[in-house]
Amino acid sequence: MSGSHPLPKKTRDINNHHMDSTIWDELDFRDDDIIIGTFAKAGTTWTQQIICQLVFDGDPTISAHDYSPWLDIRIIPREDKLGMLASQTNRRFIKTHLPLDALAFHPPAKYIYVARDFPDIVWSLHNHLYNATDLFYEMINDTPGRVGPPLHRPPEEVFEFWKLMLNEDYPMWSFWENVRTWWQYRYLPNIKLLHFNDLKRDMEGEIRKLAQFLEIDVDESSWPAIFEHCTFDWMKANADTVTPGAGDIFDGGAQTFIHKGTNKRWEDILMEDDLNAYMEIGTRELGEECFHWLRNGENG
């Protein structure tokens, strides 16, 4: 317990087309582990790149993909992921898309939760799923052990996808509960909330705060390289290093996976009534304080 605030506990497992949370019960935690949690398309790869650059002192040749597995994804055998992590001698940083109450919690570890305004996630996720190849859907749906309905390609029109996602009628895991479960433990000293908007506004400042939170001492001479290798321009130009293997599962390859990194591509599509419906649902699901943070970030 931190003060009067209880520690998170795993209360359930989540199994679907993408995820199997039971693998977290088998992870042999290390006290200095870094866990990166997000819903999806909230800045996950960007944050993994930032942590990779901090851990490996700005080395441009090292790919976070080779060190930072999405632990709960089904399509990679669990022994491969656990074996990769067990063999690492560096400080480990592990990705999850689980809500916090489906995730094993190790109090000495550091947890980072990355959020982004929901319409921005929807537009990015539509690009991700619409441009995924047939092989992607075969892997997600046909790997043995899937629970629940299959994942299907979204409608071509992003507005139709928006309506499905807003009302949770598309077969993804719940966005709202994902945010809620992390937000409620924001006061714990080993949990840090990070927002996509704040990274966009002041990437260098946010990276310095992350280094401080993670207790990583960075030589002042290494900062320029770290900052450069975390820009979207650099990541897009080096997409095959940042996300190797994306060419098999996305039309356009890694350049499609690392898309624009821009917000508000929905402004000319969502009308006032659409935004009002979003505001009503978001406030009801998250409460005013959390929803304000979700839409704006800490400094918005």
Phi, psi and omega in degrees: 000138176254105187063235178261007185263120181291157177280151176298150174228145174285121183245354184197167170247150176239125177230129177207201181294330182263318199238150170223102187286347184296341180298332181295336177290342183259353182288128174273094184296150165248149186297335182261014178300149176242123179251126180252110180252142175207171169284288174180142177058029179260000184119025184298304182297322178300314180293320176299320178296317179299311181296320178301315180294324177291317182291322185254021168057043173077020181285116183285347184273349183265128181261130175301330180304327183278350185235340190239083183286150165281100194294323187270004178288140187283327197287346176257127182306138185297328179293330177291315181291314180294324178293319177302313182292322181295330183276348185285136174257347176281173172290128188272146176222122196236136182264144171214150171248017183277150165294156188295331182279001173248012187240132174297136183247124180247106190305325179286341183287165177254134181240130178241126176248126185253127182236163179205151179303137188302315178301323178295321175297315183299316181295320179290320181293324177298314177302318182297309186280325181291327181267004175290144181280169175301325179300320178304310182291326176296317180295314183295317188268332189257352173298128182305143177105000179298138176245134177087190186290157175287162173272136179238159180297138182288166175301153180297320181281123185295331179295323177295322176294320177304313182297320178295315183292319182300322182262008179055043176260002175259143188285059170252173172283162188291125175292314188295315181290332177300311180295314184303315188293330177278318182303320186293345178248023184295341183280346182292140184292343180257013174241128178237128174270131181235138182241138179306318181298320180292324175296321178293321183288320186209071183302314184296317179296319180292323178295320177297320177296321178297316179300319179294315179300319182276357180058045176257119177275118182252128174295136184304330181289343182272343185301315182303319180292318179300312180299315181300316186284356178253002176283152178296324179299315180292317181295321179292318180293336181243035187300326181290338174276319183290318181228068180297145179090353182292340181298335182279339188238001176223130172299124185093355173066212185298333179294333175282320181299311173271094194273260186249326185066025181246155179254167171062032173288356182265356190300325182271002183247314179281124180269176184303318180296322179296315181292324177296320177296319177298315180298319181295313181293315183297318179295319179295319185282326189245341189086159188296316184294311180295318182294323176298316178297318180301318184283331192240332190091180183291325188251013183271000000 
